[in-house]
């Protein structure tokens, strides 16, 4: 039986507060498998794609500082500009 999929967290140029609820997992996307985190944001559960270089580089020091775990991390995330390929920005 297929697991119900959470909606994607849409990240724009405004800061979004995020709490990570799971360790990383992969889901099937239109481009094949993609790494995601289950997160709580805006009062609901979502999946946050973490495959981009900018978000993974920003999250890695936080993960290392959390005993090598994603679960339990709290941070803010946004895109640097409206451009589709704009890098992510992450702050604690």
C-alpha positions in Angstrom: 0.0 0.0 0.0 1.4 3.4 -1.0 2.3 5.9 1.8 0.4 9.1 1.6 2.7 11.9 0.4 3.0 15.2 2.2 2.8 18.4 0.2 6.1 20.1 -0.8 7.2 23.1 1.2 7.2 26.0 -1.2 10.1 28.2 -0.4 10.1 31.8 -1.6 12.0 34.9 -0.6 10.3 35.3 2.8 11.7 33.4 5.7 9.9 30.3 6.8 10.5 28.7 10.2 11.0 25.0 9.9 11.3 22.1 12.4 12.7 18.8 11.1 10.5 15.8 12.0 12.5 13.0 10.4 15.8 11.8 9.2 16.4 12.1 5.5 14.6 9.8 3.1 14.1 9.5 -0.6 10.9 9.9 -2.5 10.1 9.3 -6.2 9.8 12.6 -8.1 9.4 13.5 -11.7 13.2 13.4 -12.0 13.6 10.1 -10.2 14.5 9.6 -6.5 15.1 12.8 -4.5 16.2 13.3 -0.9 13.7 15.0 1.4 13.1 15.8 5.1 9.7 15.8 6.7 9.2 19.2 8.3 6.7 21.2 10.3 6.2 24.7 8.8 3.4 27.2 8.7 1.4 24.9 11.1 1.4 21.9 8.8 3.6 18.9 7.8 5.5 19.1 4.5 8.4 17.6 2.7 11.5 19.8 2.0 13.7 18.8 -0.9 17.4 18.9 0.2 19.2 18.0 -3.0 20.3 21.5 -4.0 23.9 22.3 -3.2 23.0 25.5 -1.4 20.6 23.9 1.0 22.7 20.8 1.6 25.9 22.9 2.3 23.9 25.1 4.8 22.3 22.1 6.6 25.4 20.0 6.9 27.0 22.1 9.8 23.7 22.1 11.6 23.3 18.3 11.2 26.9 17.7 12.4 26.2 20.0 15.4 23.1 17.9 16.1 25.0 14.6 16.6 24.8 13.8 12.9 21.0 13.9 12.8 18.5 16.1 10.9 15.6 15.3 13.3 15.0 18.1 15.8 16.8 20.8 13.8 15.0 24.2 13.8 16.0 26.8 11.3 14.6 29.4 8.9 14.9 29.0 5.1 14.3 31.2 2.1 15.4 31.7 -1.5 18.0 34.5 -2.1 15.8 35.9 -5.0 12.7 35.2 -7.1 14.9 33.5 -9.7 14.0 29.8 -10.0 17.7 28.8 -9.7 18.4 31.2 -6.8 20.3 29.6 -3.9 18.7 28.8 -0.6 19.6 30.7 2.5 19.4 29.1 6.0 19.6 30.7 9.4 19.3 29.3 12.9 
